[in-house]
Amino acid sequence: MQEIDIFNKTCPTRFALSTISGKWGLLIILALANHPLRFSELVRHIGGISERMASQTLKYLERYGVVRRHVVQHATPPQVEYALTPLGRQFVKPLQQLVTLVNTNVDVMVYERD
């Protein structure tokens, strides 16, 4: 395996990393941590995300193998449900730890700035 240099502008890891750790990717992964959600449920669950951003981010996460898209055939009209893949589940704990770390230090980071 090739050594990763995320500081190199041509590093293939950079875009995947930014998608997963970015604002919407992080929230989508955490929203799907406990159970699959339909697209409309996901958009409602994540305050402030537009349908366009949700769709775009889900496509990237699906492309990277983090999220699985499933069309529910017995529903009329057909519904689309999203769930984390086994790879996607591996990101839940570190992302939850990151959120906890930021939440623990939010006073210093936001309110006690000079």
Secondary structure per residue as TSV (DSSP state, phi and psi in degrees):
chain	resnum	aa	ss	phi	psi
A	1	M	-	360.0	137.2
A	2	Q	-	-72.2	142.0
A	3	E	-	-66.5	138.5
A	4	I	-	-93.6	130.9
A	5	D	-	-127.7	88.3
A	6	I	T	-66.6	-10.6
A	7	F	T	-84.1	-12.3
A	8	N	S	-80.6	128.7
A	9	K	T	-64.0	-18.4
A	10	T	T	-97.5	5.9
A	11	C	-	-64.7	123.2
A	12	P	T	-67.8	-17.0
A	13	T	H	-75.4	-25.2
A	14	R	H	-58.9	-47.6
A	15	F	H	-69.8	-40.8
A	16	A	H	-61.3	-43.7
A	17	L	H	-62.5	-42.8
A	18	S	H	-67.7	-32.7
A	19	T	H	-68.3	-45.7
A	20	I	H	-69.8	-43.4
A	21	S	H	-92.5	-4.0
A	22	G	S	-72.5	171.0
A	23	K	H	-49.1	-54.2
A	24	W	H	-81.1	-37.0
A	25	G	H	-61.6	-46.4
A	26	L	H	-58.6	-47.1
A	27	L	H	-67.9	-38.2
A	28	I	H	-65.2	-46.0
A	29	I	H	-59.9	-45.2
A	30	L	H	-68.6	-33.5
A	31	A	H	-66.9	-31.2
A	32	L	T	-91.8	3.5
A	33	A	S	-61.0	-35.5
A	34	N	S	-96.7	-29.7
A	35	H	S	-168.6	160.1
A	36	P	-	-64.7	154.1
A	37	L	E	-134.4	146.2
A	38	R	E	-73.1	159.0
A	39	F	H	-54.2	-48.8
A	40	S	H	-64.2	-36.2
A	41	E	H	-65.1	-41.0
A	42	L	H	-62.6	-45.9
A	43	V	H	-63.5	-41.4
A	44	R	H	-66.8	-37.0
A	45	H	H	-68.6	-35.1
A	46	I	S	-99.1	99.2
A	47	G	T	-59.0	131.2
A	48	G	T	91.3	-9.8
A	49	I	-	-83.8	133.3
A	50	S	-	-84.1	160.7
A	51	E	H	-60.4	-37.7
A	52	R	H	-63.2	-47.1
A	53	M	H	-67.2	-38.6
A	54	A	H	-62.0	-46.8
A	55	S	H	-61.8	-47.0
A	56	Q	H	-63.0	-46.0
A	57	T	H	-67.3	-40.4
A	58	L	H	-61.9	-38.2
A	59	K	H	-62.7	-43.4
A	60	Y	H	-63.6	-46.3
A	61	L	H	-63.6	-35.3
A	62	E	H	-68.1	-43.0
A	63	R	H	-59.6	-36.6
A	64	Y	T	-85.2	0.3
A	65	G	T	80.2	20.2
A	66	V	S	-92.5	-33.8
A	67	V	E	-123.8	144.9
A	68	R	E	-112.8	133.8
A	69	R	E	-101.8	129.9
A	70	H	E	-130.6	126.0
A	71	V	E	-90.2	122.2
A	72	V	E	-80.6	107.3
A	73	Q	T	-72.4	-35.0
A	74	H	T	-77.6	-2.7
A	75	A	S	-91.1	144.7
A	76	T	S	-126.4	117.3
A	77	P	S	-67.9	161.5
A	78	P	-	-56.4	140.3
A	79	Q	E	-109.9	149.6
A	80	V	E	-109.9	131.3
A	81	E	E	-119.9	143.4
A	82	Y	E	-118.6	140.7
A	83	A	E	-143.0	157.9
A	84	L	E	-77.1	143.4
A	85	T	-	-83.2	172.4
A	86	P	H	-56.1	-38.1
A	87	L	H	-62.8	-45.9
A	88	G	H	-59.3	-36.7
A	89	R	H	-63.5	-28.2
A	90	Q	H	-67.5	-21.5
A	91	F	H	-85.6	-16.0
A	92	V	H	-61.2	-53.3
A	93	K	H	-61.3	-49.0
A	94	P	H	-62.7	-36.0
A	95	L	H	-69.4	-38.9
A	96	Q	H	-63.2	-38.4
A	97	Q	H	-65.1	-39.0
A	98	L	H	-63.2	-44.5
A	99	V	H	-62.6	-42.4
A	100	T	H	-63.2	-42.7
A	101	L	H	-61.2	-45.3
A	102	V	H	-65.9	-44.3
A	103	N	H	-61.4	-38.7
A	104	T	H	-64.1	-31.4
A	105	N	T	-109.0	13.2
A	106	V	H	-61.5	-34.5
A	107	D	I	-61.1	-46.6
A	108	V	I	-67.6	-42.6
A	109	M	I	-71.0	-35.7
A	110	V	I	-106.7	-46.7
A	111	Y	I	-95.9	-19.9
A	112	E	S	-111.1	27.3
A	113	R	-	-76.5	148.5
A	114	D	-	-90.0	360.0
